[in-house]
């Protein structure tokens, strides 16, 4: 059984990614970026959902990918946990790994509003690309306008003023 710390290094060792010293340096950088958010002595099954997400992302980053795709990474987390994960994923990870393209797939408009550099919207009608949040919410496309109309009733993020 592997603790969180051992689990973090496993992929890099398995794929013989780098020498032991380079792996250890990358591991320490990731642990530092998590700023104590993960008790790496625990087995992953006993970690909180936030700790499990941190571990999953860090384990993927140990392989030095060119792109990191995260599907609904904030789903099911409390607001404080979402903020801590957002800080890690959207601020610290790009600082540590500026060469990685971060792609997040989500149906969370609040996340898109605050962090997206580009908005891709998909419906049965097809794909729509927007340069930013403002272009998205002011879209003339009927399917986008319908989605926004539905969301306005449920979320403050789609207020008429925006």
Z-matrix of the N, CA and C atoms (Angstrom, degrees):
N
C 1 1.447
C 2 1.528 1 108.19
N 3 1.323 2 114.51 1 140.14
C 4 1.453 3 120.06 2 -175.79
C 5 1.518 4 111.64 3 -109.92
N 6 1.315 5 115.88 4 130.33
C 7 1.461 6 119.82 5 173.09
C 8 1.528 7 108.38 6 -69.61
N 9 1.314 8 115.82 7 172.32
C 10 1.456 9 119.85 8 178.39
C 11 1.513 10 112.14 9 -57.66
N 12 1.313 11 117.12 10 -40.12
C 13 1.460 12 121.38 11 -179.32
C 14 1.522 13 110.82 12 -65.29
N 15 1.327 14 116.95 13 -47.02
C 16 1.465 15 120.33 14 178.27
C 17 1.522 16 110.66 15 -64.89
N 18 1.319 17 116.26 16 -37.86
C 19 1.453 18 121.93 17 179.13
C 20 1.528 19 110.77 18 -62.37
N 21 1.315 20 115.95 19 -35.92
C 22 1.457 21 121.61 20 179.93
C 23 1.528 22 111.25 21 -63.09
N 24 1.317 23 116.80 22 -40.54
C 25 1.467 24 121.33 23 -177.06
C 26 1.526 25 113.18 24 -83.72
N 27 1.317 26 117.16 25 -17.67
C 28 1.460 27 121.20 26 -171.71
C 29 1.526 28 113.36 27 -54.49
N 30 1.315 29 117.69 28 -49.87
C 31 1.466 30 120.48 29 -175.97
C 32 1.525 31 111.38 30 -61.82
N 33 1.321 32 117.09 31 -43.35
C 34 1.466 33 120.13 32 -179.51
C 35 1.530 34 111.04 33 -64.12
N 36 1.330 35 116.91 34 -39.45
C 37 1.465 36 119.95 35 177.36
C 38 1.527 37 110.60 36 -69.41
N 39 1.311 38 116.95 37 -44.25
C 40 1.462 39 120.94 38 -177.95
C 41 1.525 40 111.02 39 -59.20
N 42 1.317 41 116.40 40 -43.93
C 43 1.467 42 120.71 41 -178.07
C 44 1.528 43 112.33 42 -86.30
N 45 1.329 44 116.28 43 4.04
C 46 1.459 45 122.17 44 -178.62
C 47 1.528 46 109.92 45 47.02
N 48 1.320 47 113.95 46 49.42
C 49 1.456 48 122.68 47 -173.91
C 50 1.532 49 111.87 48 -63.63
N 51 1.303 50 117.13 49 -49.22
C 52 1.462 51 122.26 50 -175.97
C 53 1.518 52 109.03 51 -149.15
N 54 1.318 53 115.29 52 179.09
C 55 1.464 54 119.19 53 175.78
C 56 1.528 55 109.29 54 -74.49
N 57 1.314 56 115.84 55 166.07
C 58 1.469 57 122.40 56 -174.94
C 59 1.527 58 112.25 57 -57.53
N 60 1.322 59 117.41 58 -40.38
C 61 1.468 60 120.75 59 -178.16
C 62 1.535 61 111.16 60 -66.07
N 63 1.321 62 117.63 61 -42.70
C 64 1.469 63 121.49 62 179.47
C 65 1.522 64 110.50 63 -65.46
N 66 1.317 65 116.74 64 -41.28
C 67 1.468 66 120.94 65 177.49
C 68 1.524 67 109.96 66 -62.26
N 69 1.325 68 116.65 67 -43.78
C 70 1.470 69 120.58 68 -179.88
C 71 1.530 70 111.25 69 -63.92
N 72 1.326 71 117.90 70 -39.05
C 73 1.469 72 121.08 71 178.31
C 74 1.528 73 111.35 72 -65.09
N 75 1.322 74 116.29 73 -43.02
C 76 1.466 75 120.47 74 178.49
C 77 1.527 76 110.23 75 -64.46
N 78 1.319 77 115.65 76 -41.74
C 79 1.464 78 120.63 77 178.74
C 80 1.530 79 110.79 78 -60.57
N 81 1.318 80 117.15 79 -46.01
C 82 1.466 81 120.73 80 -179.94
C 83 1.528 82 111.56 81 -64.36
N 84 1.326 83 117.24 82 -37.71
C 85 1.468 84 120.63 83 177.62
C 86 1.524 85 110.53 84 -63.56
N 87 1.328 86 116.92 85 -42.65
C 88 1.468 87 120.41 86 179.30
C 89 1.520 88 111.37 87 -67.65
N 90 1.315 89 117.19 88 -42.51
C 91 1.468 90 119.77 89 178.39
C 92 1.526 91 110.62 90 -62.96
N 93 1.319 92 116.62 91 -39.16
C 94 1.458 93 120.38 92 176.74
C 95 1.515 94 111.94 93 -64.78
N 96 1.329 95 116.68 94 -37.84
C 97 1.467 96 121.08 95 179.46
C 98 1.520 97 111.59 96 -66.63
N 99 1.327 98 116.78 97 -28.37
C 100 1.466 99 120.26 98 178.87
C 101 1.520 100 111.60 99 -77.18
N 102 1.308 101 117.30 100 -13.54
C 103 1.459 102 123.64 101 175.75
C 104 1.532 103 113.10 102 46.04
N 105 1.315 104 115.67 103 53.36
C 106 1.457 105 120.17 104 175.27
C 107 1.518 106 115.16 105 74.80
N 108 1.321 107 118.02 106 12.45
C 109 1.463 108 120.53 107 -179.11
C 110 1.525 109 112.42 108 -75.76
N 111 1.337 110 117.30 109 -12.57
C 112 1.458 111 119.61 110 -175.86
C 113 1.523 112 109.97 111 -127.53
N 114 1.319 113 116.58 112 128.34
C 115 1.460 114 121.47 113 172.05
C 116 1.524 115 106.00 114 -86.08
N 117 1.326 116 116.45 115 96.11
C 118 1.454 117 120.36 116 -172.53
C 119 1.524 118 114.06 117 -76.25
N 120 1.328 119 117.98 118 1.65
C 121 1.461 120 119.63 119 174.37
C 122 1.533 121 111.25 120 -85.91
N 123 1.329 122 116.87 121 -16.19
C 124 1.466 123 121.10 122 -179.00
C 125 1.523 124 111.64 123 -77.75
N 126 1.318 125 115.08 124 152.46
C 127 1.457 126 119.77 125 168.36
C 128 1.528 127 107.14 126 -72.74
N 129 1.326 128 118.67 127 145.01
C 130 1.468 129 120.36 128 -177.72
C 131 1.531 130 114.23 129 -53.00
N 132 1.319 131 118.00 130 -33.87
C 133 1.468 132 120.41 131 -179.28
C 134 1.525 133 112.53 132 -64.72
N 135 1.328 134 117.26 133 -22.98
C 136 1.462 135 121.28 134 -178.40
C 137 1.528 136 113.09 135 -99.82
N 138 1.319 137 116.32 136 3.82
C 139 1.463 138 120.38 137 178.37
C 140 1.521 139 110.16 138 -81.73
N 141 1.318 140 115.66 139 158.77
C 142 1.465 141 120.37 140 173.67
C 143 1.530 142 108.18 141 -70.91
N 144 1.335 143 117.75 142 161.85
C 145 1.468 144 119.05 143 176.73
C 146 1.537 145 112.73 144 -55.08
N 147 1.326 146 117.12 145 -38.26
C 148 1.463 147 119.79 146 178.26
C 149 1.528 148 110.90 147 -64.46
N 150 1.322 149 117.18 148 -43.91
C 151 1.465 150 120.54 149 178.78
C 152 1.529 151 111.03 150 -63.57
N 153 1.328 152 116.93 151 -38.74
C 154 1.463 153 120.53 152 177.94
C 155 1.528 154 111.08 153 -63.54
N 156 1.325 155 116.89 154 -39.54
C 157 1.476 156 120.09 155 178.35
C 158 1.524 157 110.42 156 -66.50
N 159 1.337 158 115.96 157 -43.99
C 160 1.464 159 119.07 158 176.83
C 161 1.530 160 110.25 159 -56.77
N 162 1.318 161 116.34 160 -46.52
C 163 1.460 162 120.85 161 -178.62
C 164 1.525 163 111.01 162 -62.60
N 165 1.314 164 117.84 163 -44.56
C 166 1.468 165 120.96 164 -179.43
C 167 1.522 166 111.64 165 -60.64
N 168 1.318 167 115.91 166 -44.81
C 169 1.465 168 120.29 167 -179.65
C 170 1.526 169 110.19 168 -67.20
N 171 1.323 170 116.49 169 -45.65
C 172 1.463 171 120.20 170 -179.72
C 173 1.528 172 111.24 171 -62.91
N 174 1.322 173 117.13 172 -40.03
C 175 1.470 174 120.68 173 178.91
C 176 1.527 175 110.50 174 -61.84
N 177 1.332 176 117.05 175 -41.16
C 178 1.469 177 120.48 176 177.17
C 179 1.529 178 110.59 177 -65.04
N 180 1.323 179 116.71 178 -40.06
C 181 1.464 180 120.39 179 -178.82
C 182 1.523 181 112.74 180 -68.65
N 183 1.317 182 117.06 181 -23.65
C 184 1.464 183 120.14 182 177.96
C 185 1.526 184 111.26 183 -61.58
N 186 1.322 185 117.74 184 -21.06
C 187 1.465 186 121.65 185 -179.55
C 188 1.524 187 112.85 186 -90.73
N 189 1.337 188 117.26 187 3.34
C 190 1.470 189 122.85 188 178.59
C 191 1.532 190 112.23 189 52.04
N 192 1.322 191 117.55 190 57.68
C 193 1.467 192 119.22 191 -179.44
C 194 1.532 193 111.11 192 -72.03
N 195 1.314 194 115.80 193 161.85
C 196 1.466 195 120.72 194 174.66
C 197 1.527 196 110.15 195 -81.71
N 198 1.330 197 115.99 196 -27.14
C 199 1.468 198 121.48 197 178.57
C 200 1.522 199 108.65 198 -140.94
N 201 1.314 200 115.26 199 146.91
C 202 1.463 201 121.48 200 175.92
C 203 1.519 202 106.93 201 -122.60
N 204 1.320 203 116.49 202 118.70
C 205 1.458 204 122.32 203 179.59
C 206 1.520 205 108.31 204 -105.03
N 207 1.316 206 116.45 205 122.78
C 208 1.466 207 121.48 206 179.18
C 209 1.527 208 108.52 207 -120.98
N 210 1.316 209 116.40 208 120.94
C 211 1.464 210 121.47 209 179.67
C 212 1.524 211 109.33 210 -98.48
N 213 1.316 212 116.60 211 117.76
C 214 1.468 213 124.00 212 -179.77
C 215 1.533 214 112.56 213 44.12
N 216 1.335 215 117.85 214 55.96
C 217 1.467 216 119.41 215 -175.76
C 218 1.524 217 114.48 216 -65.76
N 219 1.332 218 117.89 217 -18.52
C 220 1.466 219 120.84 218 -176.14
C 221 1.526 220 112.96 219 -100.86
N 222 1.319 221 117.22 220 -0.50
C 223 1.462 222 121.59 221 -176.82
C 224 1.524 223 110.68 222 -59.25
N 225 1.326 224 115.68 223 130.17
C 226 1.452 225 121.76 224 174.60
C 227 1.520 226 115.59 225 80.88
N 228 1.319 227 117.98 226 0.25
C 229 1.462 228 120.08 227 179.59
C 230 1.523 229 110.45 228 -91.54
N 231 1.318 230 116.19 229 150.21
C 232 1.464 231 120.78 230 174.78
C 233 1.528 232 108.61 231 -67.07
N 234 1.319 233 116.80 232 164.04
C 235 1.468 234 120.18 233 -179.93
C 236 1.535 235 111.94 234 -58.02
N 237 1.350 236 119.79 235 -46.06
C 238 1.477 237 118.71 236 178.16
C 239 1.538 238 112.52 237 -62.99
N 240 1.332 239 116.86 238 -39.11
C 241 1.464 240 120.03 239 178.89
C 242 1.526 241 110.44 240 -66.77
N 243 1.328 242 116.50 241 -39.54
C 244 1.476 243 120.22 242 176.68
C 245 1.519 244 110.46 243 -59.08
N 246 1.324 245 116.56 244 -42.92
C 247 1.464 246 120.22 245 -178.57
C 248 1.526 247 111.19 246 -65.79
N 249 1.333 248 116.73 247 -41.05
C 250 1.470 249 119.73 248 178.68
C 251 1.528 250 110.99 249 -65.09
N 252 1.340 251 116.79 250 -41.40
C 253 1.458 252 119.35 251 178.21
C 254 1.527 253 110.58 252 -67.97
N 255 1.321 254 117.44 253 -39.28
C 256 1.470 255 120.60 254 177.79
C 257 1.526 256 110.56 255 -61.85
N 258 1.322 257 117.22 256 -42.49
C 259 1.465 258 120.34 257 177.65
C 260 1.527 259 110.74 258 -58.75
N 261 1.323 260 115.73 259 -44.35
C 262 1.466 261 120.32 260 179.98
C 263 1.525 262 111.00 261 -66.90
N 264 1.313 263 116.41 262 -53.54
C 265 1.459 264 121.62 263 -172.36
C 266 1.523 265 113.09 264 -71.37
N 267 1.316 266 117.42 265 -39.42
C 268 1.461 267 120.28 266 -171.65
C 269 1.526 268 114.33 267 -101.66
N 270 1.324 269 117.22 268 -9.75
C 271 1.464 270 119.15 269 177.94
C 272 1.525 271 111.98 270 -120.60
N 273 1.323 272 117.02 271 -54.14
C 274 1.468 273 118.97 272 -175.17
C 275 1.526 274 112.83 273 -73.75
N 276 1.331 275 117.48 274 -41.06
C 277 1.465 276 119.66 275 -179.95
C 278 1.529 277 111.10 276 -60.40
N 279 1.345 278 120.02 277 -47.94
C 280 1.472 279 118.34 278 177.61
C 281 1.531 280 113.59 279 -62.27
N 282 1.323 281 117.54 280 -29.35
C 283 1.467 282 119.69 281 176.40
C 284 1.527 283 111.07 282 -68.63
N 285 1.328 284 116.57 283 -41.97
C 286 1.465 285 120.82 284 -179.53
C 287 1.522 286 112.64 285 -75.32
N 288 1.326 287 116.09 286 -36.21
C 289 1.462 288 121.55 287 -174.57
C 290 1.532 289 109.74 288 -129.21
N 291 1.332 290 118.35 289 70.38
C 292 1.468 291 120.19 290 -176.11
C 293 1.527 292 113.56 291 -64.93
N 294 1.324 293 117.15 292 -17.37
C 295 1.462 294 120.47 293 -178.66
C 296 1.527 295 113.00 294 -82.37
N 297 1.320 296 118.49 295 -8.92
C 298 1.465 297 122.25 296 -177.42
C 299 1.523 298 110.75 297 -88.21
N 300 1.318 299 115.66 298 132.56
C 301 1.466 300 120.95 299 171.98
C 302 1.525 301 107.87 300 -86.33
N 303 1.311 302 116.66 301 125.87
C 304 1.460 303 122.14 302 -179.41
C 305 1.521 304 108.76 303 -101.44
N 306 1.325 305 116.38 304 122.43
C 307 1.458 306 122.60 305 179.87
C 308 1.523 307 107.42 306 -121.40
N 309 1.329 308 116.23 307 123.48
C 310 1.462 309 120.37 308 179.98
C 311 1.517 310 108.77 309 -119.36
N 312 1.314 311 115.58 310 126.84
C 313 1.457 312 122.68 311 175.36
C 314 1.521 313 107.04 312 -101.72
N 315 1.326 314 116.62 313 123.79
C 316 1.457 315 118.89 314 -177.22
C 317 1.517 316 110.93 315 -155.46
N 318 1.314 317 114.85 316 157.53
C 319 1.463 318 120.67 317 171.22
C 320 1.526 319 109.03 318 -111.70
N 321 1.321 320 116.27 319 21.05
C 322 1.458 321 122.84 320 -178.64
C 323 1.529 322 109.64 321 -97.54
N 324 1.339 323 117.46 322 100.52
C 325 1.467 324 119.43 323 -176.73
C 326 1.524 325 113.55 324 -63.11
N 327 1.327 326 117.60 325 -28.11
C 328 1.462 327 119.50 326 179.17
C 329 1.528 328 110.68 327 -64.65
N 330 1.311 329 116.43 328 -42.85
C 331 1.456 330 121.07 329 177.33
C 332 1.527 331 110.29 330 -61.71
N 333 1.317 332 116.20 331 -46.24
C 334 1.464 333 120.82 332 179.94
C 335 1.523 334 110.05 333 -60.65
N 336 1.313 335 116.23 334 -46.17
C 337 1.461 336 121.19 335 -178.57
C 338 1.525 337 111.95 336 -57.69
N 339 1.309 338 117.42 337 -43.73
C 340 1.464 339 120.85 338 -174.37
C 341 1.525 340 114.71 339 -84.25
N 342 1.327 341 118.36 340 -27.96
C 343 1.457 342 118.56 341 -168.68
C 344 1.523 343 116.39 342 -124.69
N 345 1.307 344 118.90 343 -17.90
C 346 1.465 345 119.40 344 -170.87
C 347 1.522 346 112.71 345 -70.32
N 348 1.315 347 114.79 346 134.54
C 349 1.450 348 120.84 347 171.55
C 350 1.513 349 110.27 348 -88.10
N 351 1.312 350 116.54 349 -21.34
C 352 1.454 351 123.32 350 178.52
C 353 1.526 352 106.78 351 -153.08
N 354 1.331 353 117.14 352 146.72
C 355 1.459 354 121.59 353 179.71
C 356 1.523 355 108.49 354 -116.39
N 357 1.327 356 115.98 355 123.68
C 358 1.458 357 122.11 356 172.03
C 359 1.518 358 106.76 357 -111.55
N 360 1.313 359 116.33 358 123.50
C 361 1.462 360 121.82 359 -177.84
C 362 1.517 361 107.36 360 -114.72
N 363 1.327 362 115.88 361 131.47
C 364 1.457 363 120.10 362 179.89
C 365 1.517 364 109.99 363 -121.09
N 366 1.312 365 115.30 364 136.95
C 367 1.458 366 122.10 365 174.48
C 368 1.523 367 107.46 366 -143.71
N 369 1.313 368 115.92 367 -177.67
C 370 1.475 369 119.32 368 176.88
C 371 1.524 370 111.45 369 -61.55
N 372 1.315 371 115.92 370 -23.84
C 373 1.470 372 120.95 371 179.93
C 374 1.520 373 112.80 372 -76.41
N 375 1.320 374 116.71 373 -17.94
C 376 1.459 375 120.11 374 -179.76
C 377 1.514 376 112.46 375 131.81
N 378 1.315 377 114.58 376 -163.61
C 379 1.463 378 122.90 377 -177.98
C 380 1.518 379 110.22 378 -100.31
N 381 1.320 380 115.56 379 141.59
C 382 1.458 381 121.82 380 175.91
C 383 1.524 382 107.29 381 -129.34
N 384 1.312 383 116.34 382 133.32
C 385 1.458 384 121.75 383 -179.01
C 386 1.523 385 109.88 384 -113.43
N 387 1.330 386 115.54 385 134.06
C 388 1.465 387 121.78 386 179.80
C 389 1.525 388 108.41 387 -129.78
N 390 1.320 389 116.17 388 141.07
C 391 1.464 390 121.11 389 -177.58
C 392 1.520 391 112.79 390 -70.33
N 393 1.328 392 117.05 391 -25.78
C 394 1.461 393 120.04 392 -177.68
C 395 1.524 394 109.52 393 -162.56
N 396 1.325 395 116.08 394 178.61
C 397 1.465 396 122.84 395 -178.32
C 398 1.526 397 111.65 396 -60.60
N 399 1.325 398 116.57 397 -44.13
C 400 1.465 399 120.73 398 -176.86
C 401 1.523 400 110.99 399 -61.07
N 402 1.331 401 117.26 400 -41.43
C 403 1.466 402 120.29 401 177.19
C 404 1.530 403 110.65 402 -63.43
N 405 1.320 404 116.25 403 -37.69
C 406 1.462 405 120.75 404 179.87
C 407 1.528 406 111.37 405 -63.56
N 408 1.338 407 117.08 406 -52.54
C 409 1.466 408 119.28 407 -175.69
C 410 1.523 409 112.82 408 -71.81
N 411 1.324 410 118.13 409 -15.61
C 412 1.469 411 119.94 410 177.19
C 413 1.523 412 111.93 411 -104.84
N 414 1.320 413 117.07 412 16.86
C 415 1.463 414 121.65 413 -178.60
C 416 1.527 415 111.81 414 -62.36
N 417 1.330 416 117.31 415 139.34
C 418 1.461 417 120.65 416 175.48
C 419 1.537 418 113.09 417 -83.57
N 420 1.330 419 117.33 418 -6.36
C 421 1.468 420 121.10 419 -177.52
C 422 1.530 421 110.30 420 -67.69
N 423 1.325 422 116.42 421 128.39
C 424 1.467 423 121.21 422 -177.06
C 425 1.525 424 112.99 423 -57.63
N 426 1.321 425 117.57 424 -42.82
C 427 1.460 426 120.50 425 -176.82
C 428 1.537 427 110.72 426 -66.76
N 429 1.311 428 117.51 427 -35.77
C 430 1.465 429 121.46 428 177.49
C 431 1.522 430 109.60 429 -70.55
N 432 1.311 431 116.60 430 -44.07
C 433 1.464 432 120.77 431 179.44
C 434 1.534 433 110.59 432 -62.09
N 435 1.329 434 117.24 433 -39.34
C 436 1.460 435 121.47 434 177.94
C 437 1.536 436 110.33 435 -62.93
N 438 1.334 437 116.49 436 -44.93
C 439 1.469 438 120.61 437 178.04
C 440 1.529 439 110.47 438 -59.56
N 441 1.308 440 116.83 439 -47.05
C 442 1.467 441 121.02 440 -179.67
C 443 1.525 442 110.44 441 -62.47
N 444 1.323 443 116.86 442 -41.70
C 445 1.468 444 120.87 443 178.34
C 446 1.533 445 110.33 444 -59.25
N 447 1.329 446 117.11 445 -44.92
C 448 1.468 447 120.79 446 178.93
C 449 1.526 448 111.40 447 -62.94
N 450 1.304 449 117.29 448 -41.13
C 451 1.459 450 121.72 449 -176.96
C 452 1.522 451 112.71 450 -72.72
N 453 1.310 452 117.47 451 -29.79
C 454 1.471 453 120.35 452 -178.89
C 455 1.523 454 111.62 453 -58.93
N 456 1.302 455 117.02 454 -34.32
C 457 1.466 456 120.50 455 -179.70
C 458 1.532 457 111.59 456 -69.29
N 459 1.322 458 116.48 457 -23.08
C 460 1.462 459 120.67 458 -174.38
C 461 1.519 460 114.15 459 -103.86
N 462 1.319 461 118.06 460 -23.42
C 463 1.461 462 119.96 461 -170.08
C 464 1.523 463 111.40 462 -136.86
N 465 1.326 464 115.50 463 140.31
C 466 1.460 465 121.56 464 175.83
C 467 1.523 466 112.11 465 -68.65
N 468 1.315 467 117.33 466 -22.54
C 469 1.455 468 121.87 467 -174.76
C 470 1.526 469 111.92 468 -61.57
N 471 1.327 470 116.97 469 -23.76
C 472 1.455 471 121.64 470 -178.96
C 473 1.522 472 111.73 471 -102.06
N 474 1.294 473 118.11 472 32.70
C 475 1.465 474 119.54 473 -178.34
C 476 1.520 475 110.11 474 -60.33
N 477 1.308 476 115.72 475 155.06
C 478 1.462 477 121.41 476 -177.27
C 479 1.521 478 112.10 477 -59.93
N 480 1.325 479 117.50 478 -26.50
C 481 1.464 480 120.57 479 -176.67
C 482 1.522 481 112.27 480 -70.58
N 483 1.329 482 117.61 481 -18.61
C 484 1.467 483 119.09 482 -176.06
C 485 1.495 484 111.44 483 -91.39
